[in-house]
Amino acid sequence: MSTAYPTPTRNRRNRRAEILEAAARLFAARGFHGVSIEDIGGAVGVSGPALYRHFSGKDALLSEMLLDVSSRLRESAVAVVTSASPGPAETLDALLNVQITFALEQPALITVHDRELGNVPEPARRQIRRLQRLYVEEWVTVLAELHPACPAARLRAATHAVFGLLNSTPYSAGELPAQDMRPLLHAMARAAIAASVKDH
């Protein structure tokens, strides 16, 4: 009987993910400029210089962190929109669940994105912005099916507003457990969308 061992590639991928997660927590707590490579290394139990085997520096680490989450959100939205759902209302609920899960599980990444996107070098910042625009357009496509008379610009603005509401979790989710916060966020987002398309 053979025993399966983690491959070096898998180990490296897992270590990179561990580093990114630790860096997100530190950046959220102390800011990008308040965290050193040594701090990040200490958080994952390695020396600071050992991190250079995974990332060329803090800038590269921040870039990959925000590129990764932007890409994953967009891919999740594409999967939802292209799935065989019963209709646009159910698709919207699924999109809301994607964003709410992210908001509840990754508050540190929300904080880092809000505060530190300006520290991401070009062209990575342009890539992040592009992925975010594509993510928004997945929502607009679904909302346009539900509210065909509503102008796309209004639907786009409503989508950004809903993201702002849902991404308030670094500040709003401290007192309620996730199982209570999830339906609250869903109901509030649905109400905000309904209000934004009223009379259209």
Residue pairs with C-beta under 8 A, 6 or more apart in sequence:
6 14
12 54
15 44
15 54
16 54
16 55
18 44
19 40
19 44
19 51
19 54
19 55
19 61
20 61
20 64
20 65
20 68
22 40
22 43
22 44
23 35
23 40
23 43
23 61
23 62
23 65
24 65
24 106
24 108
24 109
24 112
25 43
25 108
26 35
26 39
26 40
26 43
27 35
27 62
27 108
27 111
27 112
27 115
27 116
28 107
28 108
28 109
28 111
28 112
28 115
28 170
29 108
31 115
31 116
32 58
32 62
32 112
32 115
32 116
32 119
33 119
35 58
36 48
37 48
37 49
37 51
37 52
37 57
37 58
38 47
38 48
39 48
40 48
40 51
40 58
40 61
41 47
41 48
41 49
41 50
41 51
42 48
51 61
55 61
55 64
59 119
59 120
59 121
62 112
62 116
62 119
62 120
63 120
63 121
63 124
63 125
63 128
65 109
65 112
66 109
66 112
66 113
66 116
66 117
66 120
66 124
66 128
67 124
67 127
67 128
67 131
69 102
69 106
69 109
69 113
70 127
70 128
70 131
70 132
70 135
71 131
73 98
73 99
73 102
73 131
73 135
74 131
74 132
74 134
74 135
74 138
76 98
77 95
77 98
77 135
77 138
77 139
78 138
80 91
80 94
80 95
80 98
80 138
81 91
81 95
81 138
81 141
81 142
83 91
83 94
85 91
85 94
88 142
88 143
88 145
88 146
89 146
91 142
92 139
92 142
92 143
92 146
92 193
93 186
95 138
95 139
95 142
96 166
96 186
96 189
96 190
97 186
99 162
99 163
99 166
99 167
99 189
100 166
100 182
100 185
100 186
100 189
102 109
103 110
103 166
103 167
103 168
103 169
103 173
103 185
104 169
104 173
104 178
104 181
104 182
104 185
107 169
107 170
107 173
108 170
110 167
110 169
110 170
111 170
114 167
117 125
117 128
118 125
120 128
136 156
136 159
136 160
139 155
139 159
140 152
140 155
140 156
140 159
143 150
143 155
143 158
143 159
143 193
143 197
144 150
144 152
144 155
146 197
147 155
147 197
147 200
149 200
150 197
150 200
151 200
154 196
154 197
154 200
155 196
155 197
157 196
158 192
158 193
158 196
158 197
161 192
161 196
162 189
162 192
162 193
165 185
165 188
165 189
165 192
166 185
166 189
169 181
169 185
172 181
173 181
176 184
